[in-house]
């Protein structure tokens, strides 16, 4: 199945730029809106099929101009966890108001809308008592999770009041090729690789026993594209994760092994404001049952592919461009 005219907000970020690369051979045209606060213009492919706007998703005039021709909307732009904690007002304006504004204008101007995908976050689960965590639980303790979860609620409003075809995906700790360490807010996987590359100890906040559900980027993109074109996913909320916990200490050891530097040193630092979650793993059985998606890339394999990309192995760079969902 081909995509016609597509809008990707946050299309210069890690996930957005990798999604654009997967969409490029499938779409007639891709419009990208990204203010480059954390995105990278160079991550966007050079193509006549892409129109890029360095602007905010809260620019109502821009949205009014581009939305009438759009058939598919992938809403990825947001202030991330660290930035949100530093500035609650900016988090509210970009994440919550931006999400509401986009939904409202999609309703008004996207008369040929096929599907809207809203990428939410596993951060809505906080310190969940059930691991792996199902979609039915939530624990909101940070501004980032508050704004992202609020937009989920507005999605449900537009689904039920206006029959807007929206699907919500809660992503968990994505990593992989394309995640640039030049972004100061990139994930721990990239930061660990960067530390080894620069000969510095890997920095672990807290005791390192906290766990996360690390999900390979191409697995997540498979979920996004499959959910976007499956009729049974409209109006639903899905977890996108592996269901497996990996502690930060285990991650550090795995990255050291992949780089061939076993027993590589790490150092501990005090927890930051955002370091509140002790355990995380997502129950993704709903997505598996509805569209037969499951995470296929094991952590060690994903780390190996990430390292090969970071060190310039061309085969891996080509492989990440391959569209596995055609």
N, C-alpha and C positions, 0 to 999 in steps of 0.2 A: 504493500500500500504506500502510495506517495503522499507527501504533504504539499499543500499549495503554498499560500502566503503565510509566513510564520513570524510571530513576534517573540523575541527572547529578551526579557529584562534581566540585567546582570550578565549579559552575554560576554563580557570581557573578564569575568571572574573565572576561577578554577573550574567549577562545574558548568557554568554557562558556556565558556569557550569550548570545552570538550563536547558539550551537547551540540553546539553550532557545527563542529566538525562532523559529528555523526549525522546531522540533519542536512548538511550541504548537498550530498548527492541525491537526497530524497525530496528536497523542497524546491519549489519554483522560485521563491524569493524569501530572504530572511532579513527582518529588521531587528537591529540590536539597539537597546537603550542601556547605557551604563555611564555613570558619572566618573568612573575611574578612581573612586576614592580608595578602593583596594584592587580594582581590576587592572589588567594590562592590555593596552591596545595592540601590542605585538602578538598577543595570543589569538587574535581573531584572524582567520584565514583571509588572504587576499583574493577576492572573487567579485565578479560583476553581479553576482546574485545576492550580495550582502550590502545593506545600507546601514551605516553605523552613526548613531547620534550620541555624542558625549554630553549627556544631560541626565536629569533626575527623572525617576518614574513619577514624581509628583508634579511634573510639568504638564498641566492640563491641556494647554494649547497643542503641545506636541502629540499627546495621546489622541486628541480629537482629529489631528491631521493624518495619523498613520493607521488608526484602528479600523476605519471603514473598509479597507482592503484585506484585513487580516482574517484568516480562518482558524489559525491555531495559536494559542497563547501559552507560553511557558514563563511563569512568573518566578524568577529566581533571585531578583535583586533584593538586598536587605543590608542593614547594618549587622555586622557579625557579633558574636557573643562578647568579645573583649570591648569593641567600640560601644556596644549598647550599654555596658556597665559603666563606661566612662562618661556617657552623655545620654541620660534618659530622655530628654526632649528630642534629640536627634533620632533616637531609636523610635520614639512614638511617631514622629513626623514621617520618617522613611518607611519603617516596617508596617505600622498599623494604618496610618492615614494613607500612605502610598498604596497599600494593598486594597483598602476600601475604595479609594479613588479609581484604581484600575478596574475593579469589579464593576463599579457604577458606570464607568465609561464604556467598558466592554458591552454591558447590557444595552447602552444607548446607541453605540456605533457599530458594533460587530454583528451585523445582521446575518452574516454567513458563517458564524462561529461553529466550528466542528467540535472543539474541545479546549478547555483551559486547564492547565496543570499548575497547581500551587505547591511549591516545595516547602514544606514545613520542616520541623526538626525534632529529633529525639530528645532535645532539651526540655520538651514539655513534660517529660516523665520525672525530672528531678531525681531524687533518691527513691526509686520505686521499690516496694517491698516484694514484688514478684519479678523474678528473672528467669527466662526472658519475659519482657514486658509486653502485654497485649495492647491493642489500640484503645481499650476501654478505660485505661488508667491515665491520670495526669496529676502532676504536682508542680505548681507554678511558683518559683522562688526568685527568678531573675527577670530583669526587664526584657531581655531577648526572648525568653520563652513566653512571657506575658503578651508581647506584641505579636509574635508568630501564632500563638494559640488563639488570640483574638481574631486574627484574619481568618483562621480556620472557621470560627463561628460566623463571620460575615459571609464566607463561602457558602455555608449551609443556608444562610438567609437568602442569598441570591439563587441557590439551587431550588429551594422550596417555594419562594415567592415568584420567581421569574423563570423557573425551569432552565437556568443557566447550566450548561453541561460542564461541571467542574469536578476534578478529581484531586484529592489531597494526598500527598506522599510525605511521610516523615522520614527524613534521611538521617543516617547515623554515621558520623565520623568517616567521611569519604576521604580517600587518599589515592594516589597513583600518578601516572604520567600527566604532566600539565600543571601540577601543583608547584608553583614557583616559590623558592625560598626568598626571592626578592620582596615578596609580600610579607610585611612584618607580622601579619595576623594569620599566616598559613598554619596548617595543622602540625601536630607533634611529629608525625612521620617525616615530613620535610625538614623540620628543625633538627631532628636527630641525624639525618643524612648530612645536613649542612655542617653540623658540629664535627662529624667525623672527617668530612672533606677539608675543613679548616684546621683540623688538629686540636679542637677544643673538646673538653668533656661534654657529654650530653647532659643537659639540665633537666632535672626531674623536680617538679613542684610537689611538696608533701613527701610521703614515704614511698611513693611509687607503686603501692599496692592497689590503688584505684584502677578500675577496669573500664574499658570501652569496647564497643562493637565496631571494629574497623572494617569498612566495606569498600571494596575495590571500585574505582570510578566506573569502569566499563560495565560491571554488574549493575550499578545504580542507573547508568544510562539505559541499559536494557530495560530496567523496570519502568523508567520514565517513558520511553518510547512505546513499550507494550501497553502500558496503562493508558496512554494518550489515545490509542486507536482501538481499544477494546470497549464494546458497548456496555459491558456489565460493570465497569468501574465508575460510571457517572454517579456523583453524589456520595462516594465512599471515601473513607480514610484508610490508608495502608501504611504499615511499617516497611521500610526498606533497610534490611540489615541481615547479618549472617546468623544471628542467634547465639553467637559465641563470644564469651568474655575473654579479653586479653588484658592483663595488667600492664602498666607502663614499664615496670621492670622487665616483664616478658618481652614487650615490644623492643626495648633497648637491646636486649640480648639477641633477638631475632635480627635486628638491623645490623648489629655488630657481626653476626654470622654471615649475613648476605654480603657485606663488604669485605669479608675475609679478615676481619680484625676482632676475633673473639677476645673476650675479656677486656673490651675497650672501656675506658673509665667513664664514669658519670658522676655528677655532683648533685646534691640535694639543696633545694632552696625552699623558703617558706611558701606556703600556699598563697595564691593570689585571691582576689575577691571572687573571681569566676570559678575557682576550684572548689566546687561544692558537691559534685556528684561522686559518690563512692563506687557504685557499680552500675554498669550499663550493658545490656544485651537486649535486642528486640526480637519479639515473636513475629515473624513474617509469614506465618502460615496462611493468613487470609489472602495475601497476594498470590501465594503459591496455589491455593485452591481456586481462585477466581481466574487467573490468567497463566497459571503454570510457570510462574517465575520463581527462581531460587538463586541465591548467590552461588556462583560456581568457582570463583577464584579463591583458593586458600591463602591465608595471610603470607606465608613464606614465599609462595609463587608471586603474589601481588607485590611484595617488597622487592623481590628480585627484578621484576619487570620495571618497577619504579626506579630502581638503582641503575639498571641498564639504560633507561631513558635519560636519567640525570647525567650519566657519564657519556652520553652521545651515541649509543648504539643505534644505528639507523634502522635496523630491522624493527626494534621496539617502537621507534617513532612512527614508522609506517604502519605497524600493527595497530596502534591506538586509533588510527584514522579509519580502520576497517569498520564498515557497518555490519554488525552481526545480526541485525534484526530485520533485514530485508526478507 
